[in-house]
Amino acid sequence: GSLETSHLCVGIVNAVDMNPDLFTPEEMAEIKQALLDKGMYLTKNWIERNYQPEKDVTNWFTVLLTSLVVISAFLDLEEEVDAILEMYEHVSKLFNKDSYGEPVGYWSYAAVHMVEIREYVSRYKKELGEKLNTDSYANCIPWAVASFLRMQKLKGWEDPLYPLSLNFGDSAYIRRMHAKLLLSVACTEKEKNPKLAGLSR
């Protein structure tokens, strides 16, 4: 359950971060200890076993790295955050210059976690977040848009319309990109690359 552990840890931090007044000091201490023992320890162990700077990483790695960043920033572990940022630049190489080596869904899954890493680092230390590269995933937006076919109603489904995209492998024909990813690119690229920002909107 490496992916499950990562998603659960990020969810816990989000819940606590948005609603700190709901928890007593004792409960907060228990949550922080659990994140350290049951989240960070397992996540860091996986990353240390799988991270090799001379080799490419996978979208799974971005998920685990997100968990490590979020926990480290939440617990104010400065040295851990600094070490993770070195990996971030390596993970950026996961993306091609203007596309991704797997279907749009896999790109979206990897990219939205790069966005979350940048968001949490920026909240932790704004100057660090501003140094993180966004081009790696943002430059894939035109490719993702070109993969979009149309909106279509699907018989027996509740939502009136679903987005359909060109896909392959084990990815679905129905594909909606992460809203957080699109909103983030629309904001970060507004001045630097208005075209990418507009496509994201």
C-alpha positions in Angstrom: 0.0 0.0 0.0 2.7 2.6 -0.8 0.3 4.7 -2.9 -2.5 4.3 -0.4 -0.2 5.3 2.5 0.9 8.4 0.6 -2.7 9.6 -0.3 -3.9 8.9 3.3 -1.1 11.0 4.8 -1.7 13.9 2.5 -5.4 13.7 3.3 -4.7 13.8 7.0 -2.4 16.8 6.7 -5.0 18.6 4.6 -7.7 18.0 7.1 -5.6 19.1 10.1 -4.2 22.0 8.2 -7.6 23.4 7.3 -9.3 22.7 10.7 -6.6 22.9 13.4 -9.1 24.2 16.0 -11.0 20.9 15.9 -8.1 19.0 17.6 -6.9 19.3 21.2 -3.2 19.6 21.8 -3.1 16.0 22.8 -4.8 14.9 19.6 -2.5 17.1 17.5 0.5 15.5 19.1 -0.9 12.0 18.5 -1.6 12.9 14.8 1.9 14.3 14.3 3.5 11.2 15.9 1.4 8.9 13.7 2.4 10.9 10.5 6.1 10.5 11.6 5.9 6.8 12.5 3.4 5.4 10.1 3.6 7.8 7.2 7.0 9.4 6.9 9.0 6.3 7.9 7.3 4.1 5.3 7.3 6.7 2.6 11.0 7.6 3.1 11.9 3.9 3.2 10.2 3.3 -0.2 11.9 6.4 -1.8 15.3 5.4 -0.5 15.0 2.0 -1.9 13.7 3.2 -5.3 15.5 6.5 -5.9 18.5 6.3 -8.2 19.6 9.6 -9.6 21.1 8.0 -12.8 17.8 6.3 -13.6 14.3 7.6 -14.6 11.5 7.5 -12.1 7.8 6.8 -12.5 4.6 8.6 -11.7 4.4 6.5 -8.5 7.5 8.3 -7.3 5.8 11.7 -7.6 3.0 10.5 -5.3 5.4 9.2 -2.7 7.5 12.3 -2.9 4.4 14.4 -2.3 3.6 12.6 0.9 7.2 13.1 2.1 7.1 16.8 1.3 3.8 17.4 2.9 4.6 15.5 6.1 8.1 17.2 6.3 6.7 20.7 5.8 3.8 20.1 8.2 6.2 18.9 10.9 8.7 21.6 10.1 11.6 19.3 9.2 13.7 21.7 7.3 16.5 19.3 6.4 14.1 16.8 5.0 12.4 19.5 2.8 15.8 20.6 1.4 16.8 17.0 0.5 13.4 16.4 -1.2 13.8 19.5 -3.4 16.9 18.0 -5.0 14.8 15.0 -6.0 12.1 17.3 -7.4 14.4 18.5 -10.1 15.3 15.0 -11.0 11.6 14.0 -11.1 11.0 16.9 -13.5 12.8 14.8 -16.1 10.0 12.4 -16.0 8.2 14.7 -18.5 9.1 15.1 -22.2 9.7 18.5 -23.6 6.1 18.8 -24.8 4.4 15.6 -23.8 4.5 12.5 -21.6 5.6 9.0 -22.4 2.3 7.5 -21.1 -1.4 8.3 -21.6 -2.9 11.6 -20.6 -4.3 10.2 -17.4 -0.9 9.1 -16.2 0.5 12.6 -17.1 -2.3 14.2 -15.1 -1.7 11.9 -12.1 2.0 12.7 -12.1 1.6 16.4 -12.8 -1.0 17.1 -10.1 1.4 15.7 -7.5 4.2 18.0 -8.8 1.7 20.8 -8.3 1.0 19.7 -4.7 4.7 19.5 -3.9 5.2 23.1 -5.2 2.1 24.3 -3.3 3.2 22.8 0.1 6.8 24.0 -0.3 5.5 27.5 -1.2 3.3 27.6 1.9 6.3 26.3 4.0 8.8 28.7 2.5 7.6 30.9 -0.3 11.1 31.6 -1.7 11.8 27.8 -2.0 8.5 27.2 -3.8 9.2 29.9 -6.3 12.5 28.2 -7.3 10.7 24.9 -8.3 10.4 24.3 -12.0 6.8 24.2 -13.5 7.8 24.0 -17.1 8.2 20.3 -17.0 4.4 19.6 -16.6 3.0 22.9 -17.8 4.5 22.5 -21.3 2.5 19.3 -21.8 -0.8 21.3 -21.7 -1.1 21.7 -25.5 -0.6 17.9 -25.9 -3.2 17.2 -23.4 -5.6 19.6 -25.1 -4.9 18.1 -28.5 -5.8 14.7 -27.0 -9.3 16.0 -26.0 -12.0 14.9 -28.4 -15.4 16.1 -27.2 -17.9 16.1 -24.4 -20.5 13.4 -24.6 -23.5 12.1 -22.7 -23.1 8.5 -21.6 -26.2 6.3 -21.3 -27.0 5.3 -17.7 -24.5 7.8 -16.1 -25.6 10.6 -13.8 -23.5 13.5 -15.1 -25.0 15.0 -18.3 -21.6 15.2 -20.1 -18.3 13.5 -19.9 -15.0 14.5 -21.5 -13.6 11.9 -24.0 -9.9 11.9 -24.8 -7.5 9.9 -27.0 -5.9 7.3 -24.8 -4.1 4.0 -25.0 -3.0 1.1 -22.8 -4.9 0.7 -19.6 -6.3 4.3 -19.5 -10.0 5.0 -20.0 -11.6 6.8 -22.9 -13.3 9.0 -20.3 -10.7 11.3 -19.0 -11.0 14.5 -17.1 -7.8 16.2 -16.1 -7.3 17.3 -12.5 -8.9 20.7 -11.9 -6.1 21.5 -9.4 -3.5 21.0 -12.1 -5.3 23.1 -14.6 -5.9 25.9 -12.1 -2.3 25.9 -11.0 -0.9 26.2 -14.5 -3.4 28.9 -15.3 -2.1 30.9 -12.4 1.7 30.2 -12.6 1.9 30.7 -16.4 -0.4 33.8 -16.5 2.5 36.2 -17.0 5.2 33.9 -18.3 3.2 32.0 -20.9 -0.4 33.4 -21.5 -1.1 30.7 -24.1 -0.6 27.8 -21.6 -2.6 29.7 -19.0 -5.4 30.2 -21.5 -5.5 26.6 -22.6 -5.6 25.5 -18.9 -8.5 27.7 -18.2 
